[in-house]
Amino acid sequence: MVHVSIGVAIFQSILVVPALAFAVAVNGSALSAERPPAGASSCSGCHAAGSTEMPALESFTVSEIETAMGAYRSGARGGTIMPRIAKGFSSSEAHAIAAFLGRDRKIAP
């Protein structure tokens, strides 16, 4: 009886532990992919779904958000708050925010 228990314990450690480690690694990377890039979390303060004052960002594509951020940053698009906010982000940061928030984010690079 003791030999069977030891055999089962060895079998479990050989198969279960690596499988568990793999599952944790896969889930950990999936969770990190869903974390918002710096600055993206604050966008929902004004652009939340159901907002009547500002358009919800989920209604825009990644490209539309990125283009608007670039226009605000360069001064080509006016506004009271967004030009100041957009100037605080580099092009790559604006792309990361757009890729996280845009409605087509699942297909964005």
Secondary structure, 3 states (H helix, E strand, C coil): CHHHHHHHHHHHHHHHHHHHHHHHHHHHHHHHHHCCCCCCHHHHHHHCCCCCCCCCHHHCCHHHHHHHHHHHHHCCCCCCCHHHHHCCCCHHHHHHHHHHHCCCHHHCC
